[in-house]
């Protein structure tokens, strides 16, 4: 009897040993361009097990995978590529094709401060954007972001008997929360940059907003008037500026009050 249970225990131990060994198999490779130059920071995703990594400064990457797994490679400015794992012994070298991009002309508008006049001038840019949309011109490529783990999706998958260990770890460790916070920050900075490339600093300075506080003011505008943020996302400059005009006096008033309070506190 003991011999029987010993054999069973040995088989179970062997099974888990082989499973552990199998799960730790990794493939490696390199991401290069059409002219054989190294491409760094390429997002490498194993579609089969949802493992993710980035190629390093030398273009090298390593990721957990099994034979027949599909590996996806993406980077902004390049066409997405997919490769199927055939074995563990061959390097998975991937060539990414650059996407042709047309550089848009940046126009700095010298606004007068008159809402009626400025909105008419700004509407010209909106008409161009609308025409581009109607013609079906492609939008700029999106950032290749790793999707943060969602608790709801993890629970639904678990209810159907599928547990994504990586997603569970991301939620417990706080990685998913940090990703969302970083993405929100990056989106706000992109919107601020988009406006400042099109509106000269002098416009804000003449409205009593110090140059060093312009970015702070724009972020304040997005919080106070979410429709401004939506307008920037839609690339509708005139709509965004009309909203910003309503926020300027509120921000300037708060700025003046803050300065007055600081002076009073210093005198006391």
Secondary structure, 3 states (H helix, E strand, C coil): CHHHHHHHHHHHHHHHHHHHHHHCCEEEEEEECCCCCECCCCEEEECCCCEEEECCCCCEEEEECCCCCEEEEECCCECCEEEECCCCCCCEEEECCECCCCCCCCCCECCCCCHHHHHHHHHHHHHHHHHHHHHCCCCCCCCCCCCCCCHHHHHHHHHCCCCCHHHHHHHHHCHHHHHHHHHHHHHHHHHHHHHHCCECHHHHHHCCCCHHHHHHHHHHHHHHCHHHHHHHHCCCHHHHHHHHHHHHHHHHHHHHHHHHHHHHHHHC
